[in-house]
């Protein structure tokens, strides 16, 4: 079972189906994607213990697909993908629920570390003109998410040397994605870490040194010159720097969909309407808006409730498990910038894992309090 578990985790967290799609062939990428679902379907069958399915996540997906399907009108060619996506989501939640029950923090951390190292390798050995590096994740913002989730995990480690080493790796990997979301979350997580110990200021200082060094010498390493100039201008407090950094921001993209959402707040505009296949030629880049705009208020409230539950649980458990709040913040803010929620493996698996981890920590908390 360990081989099966690690194979599935590698496929999911290292984003291997997408890697295969971009670096090898479309056929291999599609096969690797279906392999994930096949192995997740097999996992509960081969697992000796019964386990349980996350009913809340199952309800979220079923309510989203059923309600968004009512107004689905974006072409008969794509209707098959609607049913495929529904079935695949159900398989993922059933198999993934069992998988996270057998997976510990250290195992997840190692895969996140490997993923982040791929970002650094991309920058060192395969530099390009774009200058924002993403390793296995093809998208710098997605790569930044992997790095910040891994960084939050480090606050569950006891070994000081390994903790510091991994924090440095996750910080460097995240910074060279030049994801604004990563930078914001990284700062918030480090501010929270000061409540654990004022000594944690050292990693905040080290990160600042790395950040300044990259801005200073970034052009030597083919880093993104536009983002370098934006961040450099902010650090130097130049006039108009913040405005320039906010150009082409997510808020401008979100605004395109507000009227469409207000027109159909209860049942939404239909499956894929805010995902770049319907109302506009681009997606909403916001999972909350996507669900509200495609399936209406009921799935939206359920979705929002899940991630607010993570935040409030993280606050309650902060003294004993600070990584939960840090990860809850990371996931919540990332979802404000991303809309492919129901088909993105690593987001779903960490959501399932957080449910499982919170349940374990709450049982321990209630036992001793």
C-alpha positions as CSV (number, residue, x, y, z in Angstrom):
1,X,0.0,0.0,0.0
2,X,2.9,2.4,0.6
3,X,4.0,2.1,-3.0
4,X,0.5,2.8,-4.1
5,X,0.2,5.7,-1.7
6,X,3.5,7.3,-2.7
7,X,2.7,6.9,-6.4
8,X,-0.6,8.7,-6.0
9,X,1.0,11.5,-3.9
10,X,3.8,11.9,-6.4
11,X,1.3,12.2,-9.3
12,X,-0.8,14.7,-7.3
13,X,1.6,16.9,-5.5
14,X,4.4,16.9,-8.1
15,X,1.8,17.7,-10.8
16,X,3.1,14.9,-13.0
17,X,0.1,14.6,-15.3
18,X,0.6,18.3,-16.3
19,X,4.4,17.8,-16.5
20,X,3.8,14.9,-18.9
21,X,1.4,16.9,-21.0
22,X,3.8,19.8,-21.5
23,X,7.1,18.1,-21.6
24,X,6.3,14.8,-23.3
25,X,3.0,14.5,-25.1
26,X,-0.7,15.2,-24.8
27,X,-1.4,11.5,-24.8
28,X,0.9,10.7,-21.9
29,X,-0.5,13.7,-20.0
30,X,-4.0,12.5,-20.4
31,X,-3.1,9.0,-19.5
32,X,-1.3,10.2,-16.3
33,X,-4.4,12.2,-15.3
34,X,-6.7,9.2,-15.7
35,X,-4.1,7.1,-13.8
36,X,-4.7,9.4,-10.8
37,X,-8.4,8.6,-10.8
38,X,-7.8,4.9,-11.5
39,X,-5.4,4.6,-8.5
40,X,-7.7,6.6,-6.2
41,X,-10.6,4.4,-7.2
42,X,-8.5,1.3,-6.4
43,X,-7.1,2.7,-3.1
44,X,-10.2,2.1,-1.0
45,X,-10.6,-1.4,-2.4
46,X,-7.1,-2.4,-1.5
47,X,-7.0,-0.6,1.8
48,X,-7.6,-3.0,4.7
49,X,-9.3,-0.5,7.0
50,X,-12.7,0.9,5.9
51,X,-12.2,4.6,6.4
52,X,-14.7,7.3,5.7
53,X,-15.6,9.7,2.9
54,X,-15.5,13.4,3.4
55,X,-19.3,14.1,3.1
56,X,-19.0,17.8,3.1
57,X,-16.6,17.9,0.1
58,X,-18.8,15.3,-1.6
59,X,-21.9,17.5,-1.0
60,X,-20.0,20.6,-2.3
61,X,-19.1,19.0,-5.5
62,X,-22.5,17.3,-6.2
63,X,-24.4,20.6,-5.4
64,X,-22.1,22.6,-7.6
65,X,-22.3,20.2,-10.6
66,X,-26.1,19.6,-10.4
67,X,-27.0,23.3,-10.0
68,X,-24.4,24.6,-12.6
69,X,-25.7,21.9,-15.0
70,X,-29.2,23.4,-14.9
71,X,-28.0,26.5,-16.9
72,X,-25.3,24.7,-18.9
73,X,-25.4,26.1,-22.5
74,X,-21.8,26.3,-23.8
75,X,-22.0,23.8,-26.6
76,X,-22.9,20.1,-27.1
77,X,-19.3,19.2,-27.7
78,X,-18.4,20.0,-24.1
79,X,-21.3,18.3,-22.4
80,X,-19.4,15.1,-22.0
81,X,-16.8,16.9,-20.0
82,X,-19.5,18.0,-17.6
83,X,-20.3,14.3,-16.7
84,X,-16.6,13.3,-16.8
85,X,-15.7,16.1,-14.3
86,X,-18.6,15.1,-12.0
87,X,-17.6,11.4,-11.9
88,X,-13.9,12.2,-11.6
89,X,-14.6,14.6,-8.7
90,X,-16.6,12.0,-6.8
91,X,-13.8,9.4,-7.4
92,X,-11.2,11.8,-6.1
93,X,-13.1,12.7,-2.9
94,X,-13.9,9.0,-2.1
95,X,-10.3,7.8,-2.7
96,X,-8.6,11.0,-1.5
97,X,-10.5,10.8,1.8
98,X,-8.9,7.4,2.5
99,X,-5.5,8.5,1.2
100,X,-5.2,11.5,3.6
101,X,-6.1,9.2,6.5
102,X,-2.9,7.2,5.8
103,X,-0.6,10.2,5.1
104,X,1.3,12.1,7.7
105,X,2.7,15.7,7.7
106,X,6.3,14.6,7.0
107,X,5.3,12.6,3.9
108,X,3.5,15.6,2.5
109,X,6.4,17.9,3.4
110,X,8.9,15.8,1.5
111,X,6.8,15.9,-1.7
112,X,6.2,19.6,-1.3
113,X,10.0,20.0,-0.9
114,X,10.7,18.0,-4.1
115,X,8.2,20.2,-5.9
116,X,9.8,23.4,-4.6
117,X,13.3,22.2,-5.5
118,X,12.0,21.7,-9.1
119,X,11.2,25.5,-9.2
120,X,14.8,26.3,-8.1
121,X,16.2,23.8,-10.7
122,X,14.1,25.5,-13.3
123,X,15.6,28.8,-12.5
124,X,19.2,27.6,-12.2
125,X,19.5,25.3,-15.2
126,X,16.6,26.2,-17.5
127,X,16.3,30.0,-17.4
128,X,14.0,31.6,-19.9
129,X,12.9,35.1,-21.0
130,X,9.8,35.0,-18.9
131,X,11.8,35.0,-15.7
132,X,9.1,33.7,-13.4
133,X,9.9,30.1,-12.6
134,X,7.4,27.3,-11.8
135,X,9.2,23.9,-12.1
136,X,6.7,21.1,-12.3
137,X,3.7,23.4,-12.0
138,X,3.9,25.3,-15.3
139,X,2.3,28.3,-13.7
140,X,4.3,30.5,-11.3
141,X,1.2,31.2,-9.1
142,X,0.5,27.5,-8.7
143,X,4.2,27.0,-7.9
144,X,4.0,29.7,-5.3
145,X,1.1,27.9,-3.7
146,X,3.1,24.7,-3.3
147,X,6.0,26.7,-1.8
148,X,3.9,28.5,0.8
149,X,2.0,25.4,1.8
150,X,5.3,23.6,2.3
151,X,6.6,26.7,4.3
152,X,3.6,26.5,6.6
153,X,4.3,22.8,7.2
154,X,7.7,23.6,8.5
155,X,6.2,25.0,11.7
156,X,5.1,21.5,12.6
157,X,8.8,20.3,12.6
158,X,10.8,19.7,15.8
159,X,14.3,19.3,14.3
160,X,15.7,22.9,14.2
161,X,18.3,22.3,11.5
162,X,15.8,20.6,9.1
163,X,13.2,23.2,9.9
164,X,15.5,26.1,9.0
165,X,16.9,24.4,5.9
166,X,13.4,23.6,4.5
167,X,12.2,27.2,5.4
168,X,15.1,28.6,3.3
169,X,14.3,26.3,0.4
170,X,10.6,27.1,0.4
171,X,11.3,30.8,0.7
172,X,13.8,30.9,-2.2
173,X,11.5,28.7,-4.4
174,X,8.5,30.8,-3.6
175,X,10.3,34.1,-4.2
176,X,11.6,33.2,-7.7
177,X,8.0,32.5,-8.8
178,X,7.5,36.3,-8.3
179,X,3.9,35.5,-7.2
180,X,2.5,38.5,-5.4
181,X,0.2,36.1,-3.5
182,X,3.2,34.1,-2.2
183,X,4.9,37.3,-1.0
184,X,1.8,38.4,0.9
185,X,1.1,35.1,2.5
186,X,4.8,34.5,3.4
187,X,4.8,37.9,5.2
188,X,1.6,37.0,7.1
189,X,2.8,33.6,8.1
190,X,6.1,35.0,9.4
191,X,4.2,37.6,11.4
192,X,2.1,34.9,12.9
193,X,5.3,32.9,13.7
194,X,6.4,35.7,16.0
195,X,3.6,34.7,18.4
196,X,5.2,31.2,18.6
197,X,8.6,32.7,19.4
198,X,10.3,36.1,18.8
199,X,13.3,34.1,17.6
200,X,11.4,33.4,14.4
201,X,12.3,36.9,13.4
202,X,15.5,35.4,12.0
203,X,13.8,33.7,9.1
204,X,11.8,36.9,8.3
205,X,15.2,38.7,8.2
206,X,16.8,35.9,6.1
207,X,13.8,36.0,3.7
208,X,14.1,39.8,3.4
209,X,17.9,39.4,2.6
210,X,17.1,36.8,-0.1
211,X,14.4,39.1,-1.5
212,X,16.6,42.1,-1.6
213,X,19.5,40.1,-3.1
214,X,17.2,38.8,-5.9
215,X,16.0,42.3,-6.7
216,X,19.6,43.6,-6.7
217,X,21.1,40.8,-8.8
218,X,18.0,39.4,-10.4
219,X,18.8,40.4,-14.0
220,X,22.0,38.3,-13.8
221,X,19.8,35.2,-13.2
222,X,17.3,36.0,-15.9
223,X,14.6,36.8,-13.4
224,X,11.4,38.6,-14.5
225,X,12.5,42.2,-15.1
226,X,9.0,43.7,-14.8
227,X,8.3,42.2,-11.4
228,X,11.8,43.0,-10.3
229,X,11.3,46.7,-11.2
230,X,7.8,46.7,-9.5
231,X,9.1,45.2,-6.2
232,X,12.3,47.3,-6.3
233,X,10.1,50.5,-6.7
234,X,8.0,49.5,-3.8
235,X,11.0,48.9,-1.6
236,X,12.5,52.3,-2.6
237,X,9.1,53.9,-2.0
238,X,9.0,55.4,-5.5
239,X,5.9,57.4,-6.5
240,X,3.3,55.3,-8.2
241,X,5.0,52.0,-7.4
242,X,2.0,50.4,-5.7
243,X,-0.3,51.5,-8.5
244,X,2.0,50.0,-11.1
245,X,2.3,46.7,-9.2
246,X,-1.5,46.5,-9.0
247,X,-1.9,47.0,-12.8
248,X,-3.4,43.9,-14.4
249,X,-4.4,42.8,-10.9
250,X,-7.0,40.1,-10.1
251,X,-9.5,42.7,-8.9
252,X,-9.8,44.1,-12.5
253,X,-10.5,40.5,-13.7
254,X,-13.1,39.9,-11.0
255,X,-14.9,43.1,-11.9
256,X,-15.7,41.7,-15.4
257,X,-18.1,39.2,-13.8
258,X,-19.9,41.2,-11.1
259,X,-22.9,42.0,-13.3
260,X,-23.3,38.5,-14.5
261,X,-23.2,37.2,-11.0
262,X,-25.8,39.7,-9.8
263,X,-28.1,38.8,-12.6
264,X,-28.3,35.1,-11.5
265,X,-27.4,34.9,-7.9
266,X,-29.4,31.8,-7.0
267,X,-28.8,29.3,-9.8
268,X,-25.8,30.9,-11.4
269,X,-24.8,31.2,-15.1
270,X,-24.0,27.5,-15.6
271,X,-21.1,25.1,-15.7
272,X,-17.8,26.7,-17.1
273,X,-19.5,30.1,-17.5
274,X,-16.8,31.8,-15.4
275,X,-14.0,29.4,-16.2
276,X,-13.0,30.9,-19.6
277,X,-15.4,28.9,-21.7
278,X,-18.6,31.0,-21.4
279,X,-19.2,34.6,-20.4
280,X,-15.8,36.0,-21.2
281,X,-12.6,34.8,-22.9
282,X,-10.9,34.4,-19.6
283,X,-11.7,32.8,-16.2
284,X,-12.7,34.7,-13.1
285,X,-9.4,33.8,-11.3
286,X,-11.3,33.5,-8.1
287,X,-12.8,30.2,-6.8
288,X,-15.4,32.0,-4.7
289,X,-16.6,34.1,-7.6
290,X,-16.4,31.1,-9.9
291,X,-18.7,28.9,-7.7
292,X,-21.1,31.8,-7.0
293,X,-21.3,32.8,-10.7
294,X,-21.6,29.3,-12.1
295,X,-23.8,27.5,-9.4
296,X,-25.3,30.2,-7.3
297,X,-25.6,30.9,-3.6
298,X,-26.0,27.4,-2.1
299,X,-22.6,25.9,-3.2
300,X,-21.0,29.3,-2.6
301,X,-22.1,29.3,1.0
302,X,-21.0,25.7,1.5
303,X,-17.6,26.4,-0.1
304,X,-17.0,29.6,1.9
305,X,-18.1,27.8,5.1
306,X,-15.4,25.2,4.5
307,X,-12.5,27.6,4.3
308,X,-13.8,29.8,7.1
309,X,-14.0,26.6,9.2
310,X,-10.4,26.0,8.5
311,X,-9.5,29.6,9.6
312,X,-11.5,29.5,12.8
313,X,-10.2,26.0,13.7
314,X,-6.7,27.2,13.0
315,X,-7.2,30.1,15.4
316,X,-8.5,27.7,18.1
317,X,-5.6,25.2,17.6
318,X,-2.8,27.7,17.0
319,X,-0.9,27.1,20.3
320,X,-0.7,23.4,19.7
321,X,-0.7,23.3,15.8
322,X,0.2,26.7,14.3
323,X,0.7,25.2,10.8
324,X,-3.0,24.7,10.5
325,X,-3.8,28.4,10.7
326,X,-0.9,29.2,8.4
327,X,-2.1,26.7,5.8
328,X,-5.7,27.9,6.1
329,X,-4.6,31.4,5.4
330,X,-2.5,30.2,2.4
331,X,-5.3,28.2,0.9
332,X,-7.9,30.9,1.4
333,X,-5.9,33.6,-0.2
334,X,-4.8,31.4,-3.1
335,X,-8.4,30.6,-3.8
336,X,-8.9,34.3,-4.4
337,X,-6.6,34.1,-7.4
338,X,-7.5,30.8,-9.0
339,X,-10.6,29.2,-10.5
340,X,-9.9,25.6,-11.6
341,X,-10.9,24.4,-8.2
342,X,-12.8,21.1,-8.9
343,X,-10.1,19.7,-11.3
344,X,-6.9,20.7,-9.5
345,X,-5.5,17.7,-7.7
346,X,-3.2,19.4,-5.2
347,X,-5.8,21.9,-4.0
348,X,-8.3,19.2,-3.4
349,X,-5.9,16.8,-1.6
350,X,-4.7,19.5,0.8
351,X,-8.3,20.5,1.5
352,X,-9.1,16.9,2.4
353,X,-6.0,16.6,4.5
354,X,-6.8,19.8,6.4
355,X,-10.3,18.4,7.4
356,X,-8.5,15.2,8.6
357,X,-5.8,17.0,10.5
358,X,-8.2,19.4,12.2
359,X,-10.4,16.5,13.3
360,X,-7.4,14.8,14.8
361,X,-6.2,17.9,16.6
362,X,-9.6,18.8,17.9
363,X,-10.1,15.3,19.4
364,X,-6.7,15.7,21.2
365,X,-7.6,19.3,22.3
366,X,-11.0,18.2,23.7
367,X,-9.4,15.2,25.5
368,X,-7.0,17.4,27.4
369,X,-9.1,20.5,27.9
